[in-house]
């Protein structure tokens, strides 16, 4: 390659390098022991001063550093970056004053260069303006402080987990699991705190369940358990993606709601559904509007029960009612709802498909057979029979009230005919 072509290639190479250096937000400087200073235009862009000002004063850049307690801990005020005494690579983060007067942050890395005889040739330095990153880091730090202040005052437990391992836990969560400090939990697998996830209390109607929450039995240090409602959400941290767990001990709340639900919908003597629950269930079944679904309401009245109360007392009467309820539970085909409507009146609600009608009628016949054998309370042997009335939907009624009324009328027809029998509703009963 001749000299002209070599000069051409070198010129092209220099232009490419110069273009690259001016396109990045850095400042490059190089200084040899004789004081010769080389720099590229990034110095002017970063510091706001002309290259001539840097060349005129060897300490010009050094004096741009804001010497405070932080910078003095890493930089010697009397030793510039190109000092012969600095023979090891080093890097620092310090504040500097821009030509505009604004105080900014920079990161600079200095590399001493030696010849084969370990004689210092020059110092090469690269400077980055990191003001934006520092400000963002400060904002992030403030955000983290606000987050920690907020979650540590919450009444619910809060945990952060990355890759399944706990990275943060607030004091409430520590207390929920009966820990002494957060250190007991940091680094542990979060799954180890939950015995069985995505469970609902036995009667899930007593809790509010949302799409982003679940229930889990949680194991405390003393091996006791509490039912926790857990809300999870994904968050972005500086270190990457994490999962936040918000845990609330709802054991007492669920138990209270269960008791209130029981009082509202359960008969206290027999533990069967009460009148309110039964009527609501009939209305709900009809409102579903399934053309293939049919209903059968069975009303049952204990014949002569008042005489038993008068003769043996109400305590014995209640025991009889409890035994009646146990026998009624033996009719379980297609899982009917069984209720005590009050006094000595009971009811079934059968929900079934049309083709199951014959099987339902057989189950209704079996109800009457439950009273073939007497009841025993203490040493008293007591015989009871029942009058049973049946009305079906949609054959015998158009709505809830009509269906229940017709079943009641059919039951009284059975009673008027001598009791101990079943009467199915017929249109003529209301004529």
C-alpha positions in Angstrom: 0.0 0.0 0.0 1.5 3.4 -1.1 1.8 6.4 1.2 -1.1 8.2 -0.4 -3.5 5.4 0.1 -2.2 4.9 3.7 -2.8 8.6 4.5 -6.3 8.3 2.9 -7.2 5.3 5.1 -5.8 7.0 8.2 -7.7 10.1 7.5 -10.9 8.1 7.1 -10.2 6.2 10.3 -9.6 9.5 12.3 -12.9 10.9 11.0 -14.8 7.8 12.0 -13.2 7.8 15.5 -13.9 11.6 15.9 -17.5 11.0 14.8 -17.9 8.3 17.4 -16.4 10.3 20.2 -18.5 13.3 19.5 -21.7 11.2 19.4 -21.4 9.8 22.9 -21.9 11.8 26.1 -18.5 11.4 27.6 -15.3 13.5 28.0 -11.9 12.0 27.1 -8.6 13.5 28.3 -5.0 12.4 28.2 -2.0 14.2 29.8 1.7 13.2 29.7 4.3 14.1 32.4 5.5 17.0 30.3 2.1 18.6 30.5 0.8 18.0 27.0 -3.0 17.7 27.2 -5.2 16.0 24.7 -8.9 16.1 24.8 -12.0 15.8 22.6 -14.9 18.1 22.2 -17.0 16.2 24.7 -15.1 18.1 27.4 -16.7 21.4 26.2 -20.2 19.8 26.1 -19.9 18.2 29.5 -18.3 21.1 31.5 -19.5 24.1 29.5 -16.0 25.6 29.2 -13.8 25.9 26.1 -10.9 23.5 25.5 -8.6 26.6 25.5 -9.5 27.2 29.2 -8.5 23.7 30.1 -5.2 24.0 28.2 -4.4 27.3 29.7 -4.6 26.1 33.3 -3.5 22.6 34.2 -5.6 22.7 37.4 -8.7 24.0 35.7 -10.6 20.7 35.6 -9.4 19.8 39.1 -10.8 23.1 40.5 -14.2 22.2 38.9 -14.7 19.5 41.6 -16.9 20.6 44.5 -14.7 19.7 47.5 -17.1 18.7 50.3 -17.1 16.0 52.9 -18.0 13.4 50.4 -15.5 14.3 47.7 -12.6 14.9 50.1 -13.0 11.3 51.3 -12.1 10.0 47.9 -10.1 12.8 46.2 -7.0 14.7 47.5 -7.6 18.4 47.0 -3.9 19.0 46.3 -3.4 16.0 43.9 -4.9 16.4 40.4 -5.9 13.3 38.4 -2.7 13.5 36.3 -0.3 13.6 39.2 2.9 11.5 38.9 2.1 10.1 42.3 -1.0 8.4 41.0 0.3 5.1 39.5 -2.7 2.9 40.0 -6.0 3.0 38.1 -8.8 4.6 40.1 -12.3 5.9 39.7 -14.5 8.2 41.7 -17.9 9.8 41.8 -17.9 13.4 42.7 -19.8 16.6 42.2 -18.5 19.3 39.9 -19.5 22.8 39.0 -20.7 23.4 35.4 -20.0 26.7 33.6 -23.6 27.6 34.2 -23.0 27.5 38.0 -25.1 24.3 38.3 -23.6 21.6 40.5 -23.7 18.3 38.8 -22.4 14.7 39.4 -19.7 13.0 37.4 -18.0 9.6 37.4 -14.4 9.6 36.2 -12.0 6.8 35.6 -8.2 7.4 35.3 -5.8 4.9 33.9 -2.0 5.4 34.2 -0.1 4.2 31.1 3.5 2.8 31.3 6.1 1.8 28.8 8.0 -1.5 28.9 10.4 -0.1 31.5 7.4 0.9 33.8 8.1 4.5 33.1 4.9 6.6 33.3 3.9 7.8 29.8 0.6 9.5 30.4 -2.7 9.4 32.3 -5.8 8.6 30.3 -9.1 9.7 31.8 -12.8 9.3 30.9 -15.5 11.4 32.5 -19.3 10.6 32.5 -22.0 13.0 33.6 -24.2 11.0 35.9 -26.4 13.8 37.3 -29.6 12.3 35.8 -28.8 8.8 37.2 -28.0 10.3 40.7 -31.3 12.3 40.7 -33.3 9.3 39.7 -31.5 7.2 42.3 -32.3 9.9 44.9 -35.9 9.9 43.9 -36.0 6.1 44.0 -34.4 6.2 47.5 -37.0 8.7 48.6 -39.7 6.5 47.1 -38.4 3.5 48.9 -38.4 5.4 52.2 -42.0 6.5 51.6 -42.9 2.9 50.7 -41.3 1.5 53.9 -42.8 4.2 56.1 -46.2 3.4 54.6 -46.1 -0.4 54.7 -44.6 -0.5 58.2 -47.6 1.4 59.5 -50.2 -0.8 57.8 -52.5 -3.1 59.9 -51.9 -5.9 57.3 -48.8 -7.9 56.8 -46.7 -7.0 53.7 -44.0 -9.1 52.1 -41.9 -8.7 49.0 -40.4 -11.8 47.3 -38.1 -12.1 44.3 -37.8 -15.5 42.6 -39.8 -16.9 45.4 -37.6 -15.7 48.3 -38.5 -13.1 50.8 -36.6 -9.8 50.4 -38.7 -7.6 52.7 -41.3 -8.2 55.5 -43.0 -5.5 57.6 -43.5 -5.7 61.4 -47.2 -6.8 61.1 -46.3 -9.8 59.0 -43.5 -10.7 61.4 -46.1 -10.6 64.2 -48.6 -12.6 62.2 -46.2 -15.5 62.0 -45.0 -14.9 65.6 -41.4 -14.0 64.6 -39.0 -11.9 66.7 -37.5 -10.0 63.8 -37.5 -9.6 60.1 -34.2 -11.4 59.9 -35.9 -14.7 60.6 -37.8 -14.5 57.3 -35.4 -12.7 54.9 -34.1 -15.2 52.4 -36.7 -17.9 53.2 -39.0 -19.3 50.5 -42.3 -17.5 50.8 -44.3 -20.7 50.0 -43.1 -22.2 53.3 -45.3 -19.8 55.2 -48.5 -21.1 53.6 -49.9 -24.6 54.3 -52.5 -24.7 51.7 -53.1 -22.0 49.2 -56.2 -21.0 47.2 -58.7 -22.4 49.8 -61.9 -20.9 51.0 -63.6 -21.3 54.3 -66.0 -24.2 54.5 -68.9 -21.9 53.9 -67.5 -19.6 51.3 -70.7 -17.5 51.2 -69.5 -15.7 54.4 -66.5 -14.1 52.8 -65.9 -11.6 50.0 -63.6 -13.3 47.5 -62.1 -11.2 44.7 -60.2 -12.2 41.6 -56.8 -11.1 42.9 -57.1 -12.5 46.4 -57.1 -16.0 47.8 -57.2 -17.7 51.2 -54.6 -19.8 52.7 -54.0 -21.5 56.0 -50.8 -20.1 57.5 -48.6 -21.9 60.0 -47.2 -19.9 62.9 -44.0 -20.6 64.9 -46.0 -22.4 67.6 -47.7 -24.7 65.0 -51.0 -22.9 65.3 -52.7 -21.8 62.2 -54.6 -18.7 61.0 -56.7 -18.2 57.9 -55.0 -15.5 55.8 -56.6 -13.5 53.0 -53.7 -12.9 50.5 -53.6 -10.3 47.8 -50.7 -10.5 45.4 -49.5 -8.1 42.8 -46.4 -7.8 40.6 -44.2 -4.7 41.1 -41.0 -3.4 39.5 -38.0 -2.8 41.8 -34.6 -1.4 41.1 -33.2 -5.0 41.2 -36.0 -6.3 38.9 -39.5 -7.8 39.1 -40.9 -8.8 42.5 -44.2 -10.0 44.0 -45.9 -8.2 46.8 -48.0 -10.2 49.3 -50.5 -8.4 51.4 -51.7 -10.7 54.2 -54.7 -10.2 56.5 -55.6 -12.5 59.4 -59.3 -13.0 58.8 -59.8 -16.0 61.1 -61.9 -14.2 63.6 -63.8 -12.2 61.0 -64.7 -15.4 59.0 -65.8 -17.1 62.2 -67.9 -14.1 63.2 -69.5 -14.0 59.8 -70.1 -17.7 59.9 -71.9 -17.4 63.2 -74.0 -14.5 61.9 -74.8 -16.4 58.7 -75.8 -19.4 60.8 -78.1 -17.3 63.0 -79.6 -15.8 59.9 -80.1 -18.9 57.8 -80.1 -21.9 60.2 -82.6 -23.3 62.6 -81.1 -23.3 66.1 -82.8 -26.5 67.2 -82.3 -28.8 64.2 -79.4 -27.1 62.4 -81.4 -27.4 59.2 -82.0 -24.4 57.0 -84.6 -22.0 58.3 -87.7 -20.4 56.7 -85.8 -17.5 55.4 -83.1 -19.6 53.7 -85.7 -22.0 52.2 -87.8 -19.2 50.7 -84.7 -17.5 49.2 -83.5 -20.8 47.8 -86.9 -21.4 46.0 -86.7 -17.9 44.6 -83.1 -18.4 43.4 -83.9 -21.7 41.7 -86.9 -20.2 39.8 -85.0 -17.1 38.8 -82.3 -19.2 37.0 -84.7 -19.6 34.2 -83.4 -23.1 33.1 -86.2 -24.6 30.9 -84.9 -28.1 31.6 -85.0 -27.6 35.4 -87.9 -28.6 37.5 -88.6 -28.0 41.2 -90.6 -30.0 43.8 -91.5 -28.3 47.1 -92.5 -30.8 49.8 -94.3 -29.5 52.9 -94.3 -31.8 55.9 -96.3 -31.3 59.2 -96.0 -33.6 62.2 -99.4 -34.8 63.2 -100.1 -34.5 66.9 -96.9 -32.9 67.8 -98.6 -30.3 70.0 -99.9 -33.1 72.3 -96.3 -34.4 72.7 -95.2 -30.9 73.8 -98.1 -30.7 76.2 -97.6 -34.2 77.7 -93.8 -34.4 77.8 -92.6 -30.8 77.8 -90.8 -28.6 75.3 -87.4 -30.1 76.1 -88.6 -33.5 75.0 -90.3 -31.9 72.0 -87.1 -30.3 70.9 -85.3 -33.7 71.2 -88.0 -35.2 69.0 -87.5 -32.4 66.4 -83.7 -33.1 66.4 -84.4 -36.8 65.7 -86.9 -35.9 63.0 -84.2 -33.7 61.3 -81.7 -36.6 61.5 -84.2 -38.9 59.7 -85.1 -36.3 57.1 -81.4 -36.1 56.2 -81.5 -39.7 55.1 -83.3 -38.6 52.0 -80.3 -37.3 50.0 -81.1 -38.1 46.4 -80.0 -35.2 44.2 -79.0 -33.3 47.4 -82.2 -31.6 48.4 -82.4 -28.5 50.7 -84.1 -29.5 53.9 -85.5 -26.8 56.2 -87.5 -26.4 59.4 -90.1 -23.7 58.7 -91.1 -23.3 62.3 -93.0 -25.3 65.0 -93.5 -28.8 63.6 -93.4 -27.9 59.9 -90.5 -29.0 57.7 -89.9 -28.7 53.9 -87.8 -30.1 51.1 -86.7 -28.4 47.9 -85.8 -30.8 45.1 -84.1 -29.4 42.0 -83.9 -31.8 39.1 -84.1 -32.4 35.4 -87.4 -33.5 33.9 -86.3 -37.0 33.2 -85.5 -37.5 36.9 -89.2 -36.9 37.9 -89.9 -40.6 38.8 -86.8 -40.8 41.0 -87.9 -37.7 42.9 -91.4 -39.1 43.5 -89.8 -42.2 44.9 -87.7 -40.1 47.3 -90.9 -38.3 48.4 -92.5 -41.6 49.1 -89.5 -42.5 51.2 -90.1 -39.4 53.4 -93.3 -40.9 54.7 -91.6 -44.2 55.4 -89.2 -42.4 57.8 -92.1 -42.2 60.3 -92.8 -46.0 60.4 -90.7 -46.4 63.6 -91.3 -44.5 66.9 -88.9 -42.0 68.4 -87.3 -42.6 71.8 -86.4 -39.8 74.2 -85.0 -41.0 77.5 -87.4 -43.8 78.4 -90.3 -42.4 76.4 -91.3 -44.1 73.2 -93.2 -41.8 71.0 -94.9 -42.5 67.7 -95.4 -39.7 65.1 -96.8 -39.6 61.7 -96.7 -36.8 59.1 -98.9 -35.1 56.6 -97.0 -34.3 53.4 -98.0 -32.0 50.5 -96.2 -31.6 47.2 -96.3 -28.9 44.5 -94.1 -28.8 41.4 -92.7 -26.1 39.2 -93.6 -25.2 36.5 -96.5 -27.7 36.4 -98.3 -26.4 39.5 -97.2 -22.8 39.8 -95.9 -19.8 37.9 -93.7 -18.2 40.6 -92.2 -18.7 44.1 -95.1 -17.6 46.2 -97.6 -19.7 44.2 -95.4 -22.8 44.4 -95.0 -22.5 48.2 -98.7 -21.8 48.7 -99.8 -24.8 46.6 -97.4 -27.1 48.5 -98.9 -25.8 51.8 -102.4 -26.4 50.5 -101.6 -29.9 49.4 -100.1 -30.6 52.9 -103.4 -29.5 54.6 -105.3 -31.7 52.2 -103.3 -34.7 53.4 -104.0 -33.7 57.0 -107.7 -33.3 56.4 -107.8 -36.8 54.8 -106.5 -38.3 58.1 -102.8 -37.6 57.9 -99.9 -40.1 57.5 -100.1 -39.7 53.7 -98.9 -37.7 50.8 -101.0 -35.3 48.7 -99.8 -33.9 45.4 -101.2 -30.5 44.4 -104.0 -30.5 41.9 -105.7 -27.5 40.3 -109.0 -28.4 41.8 -107.6 -27.8 45.3 -108.0 -24.0 44.6 -111.2 -24.1 42.8 
